[in-house]
Structures are given as structure tokens and as C-alpha cells.
Amino acid sequence: MGTPVMRDYRFGSDTARWLAMGMLLVPTLVLCSTTCADETRIDDAQIVTFTTQEYHSNMLRQLDITRLRPGPSGNESAPNHANYDESLANPFPVLPQLLIGKNGERVTSHRKMRNMCSP
């Protein structure tokens, strides 16, 4: 019995060579095919340039929006006037208590929370 021969599988076998070439060739082919397909699509399509107003009306037509809601009015007597009074703009006067169940019991552990939330 002689000394065992160690083979270099990186480049020694034909299978390894074919795999290495395939790993390099496949991404290149995919990149080339997508690039060529994109170029033909751009050539076939017509490029349309819109002004701001044309773009806006085109988008409204696509979204099937017939009219826009009017913004706030600068007139104080108008029904849709802008609200600058901070006392009228407070939507949450009383915040809810955190980690308190519906029965008023305070949640202090994960187990208690699981028992309260599970059906």
C-alpha cells in the first residue's frame, strides 16, 4: 500500500471545472438577457412628457377621482375655516391608563397579561 493521493477538487476534476464555468456563465447570461430585453422595451414604448397639470389630471382620471375636497378657508366665518385654536384641537383630553385590565386590575406580569387576553 502506497501513500494516498490527495486530489485537488477545485480544478482537478472535470465536474468541478464545469460547475465553476456554470457559476460564472449563468449570471452573465441572465444579466445580458435582461439588459437586452429592457433596451427593446424602451425602444418600442413611446415616451410621453406631461406638464404638472396634465400629470395631475391624468392621475385623477386613473384613480377615478371626480373632484377634490376643498382645503381650509382663510375666512373665519366660513364653515371650513382653518382651526388655529389649540383648545379646540385636543382630540385626547383623557389618556387611557396603561396596563390596567377592563376589570380595573393592574397587569404586573406576563402570565397575568396572557390570562387576561386569552379567551
N, C-alpha and C positions, 0 to 999 in steps of 0.2 A: 504494500500500500504506500502510495506516494503522498506527497503534500497536496492537500486540497487546493484547487484552483479557485480563486475568487474572481467572479465576473463583475465587470462594471456595467450595471444595468442602465446607467444614464445614457450611454451611447453605444453599448456593446451589442444589444440585440436589435433586430430589425423592427420588432414590435415597438420598442421604446422610441426608435427613430420616427416611425410613422405617427406615434402618439404625439411626439414633440412637434412634428411638422403640422399635424392637425390642429394642435392647440394654437399655433401661430397663424395658420391659414384660415380657420373658421371666423375669428373676429375680423380679419381683414376683408373677407368676402361679405360679411354682414355689413360692415361699415361702408364698403363700396356700393352695395346694392341699395342701402337706404339713402346714400348721398345721390346716386343716380336717379332714384325714384323721386326724391324731393325736387331735383332740378327739372324733371319733366313736368311735375305738377305745377311748379311756378311758371314755366313757360306756357302751359295750357290755360292757366287761370288768367282772368282779366283783373288788373289791379284798379280799384276804384278809390278815388280820393274824395273824401267828404269835407265840407266845411263843418264848423261846430254845430250850427243849426240843423244842417242836413243829417249829421250823425245822431243828434238828439231826437229828431222826428223819426228817423229810421229805427232807432232803438225802441221808442214808444210804440211804433207800429208792430215791431216784432214781439213785444211783450203784451200787446193788445191793451194798451192803456189809452183810454179815450180822452181823459182830462186829468190835470194835476190838481192836487189840493192847494188852495191858496195859502201863502205864508202869513205870518203875523202882521197885522196892520200897525202903522205908527200912530194912528188916531186912537186916543184913549177911549172915546165913546163908541168905537166900533166893537161888534161882538167878538171879533177875533183879534183883539189888540194884544200886543206883546205884554207879558206879565213880568214886571221888574220888582214887584213887591215880595220880599223874601218871606213874610209871614204867611202869604197865600201859597207859597211854593214848597212847603214842607209836607211831603207825602207820607212820612213815617213819624208821627208825633210820639208814639209809644213803641219802642222796640220790644220784640218778644224776649223772654228770658231764655238763655241758652241752657241746655242740658237739664231741662225740667220736663217731666212727662205730663201727659194730659191729666193725670190724677194729682198733680202737684208734687210728686215725689222727685227729689233731686237724683240725677244719674251720677254715680261715683265710680263705676267700674264698667269694664267691657261686658261682663256677664249680665249686669243689670240692664244695660242697653240692649243686649241680644234678647233678653226675656221680654222687654217692653215692646220691641219691634217685631218679634216673631209672632205669627198668627196663632 
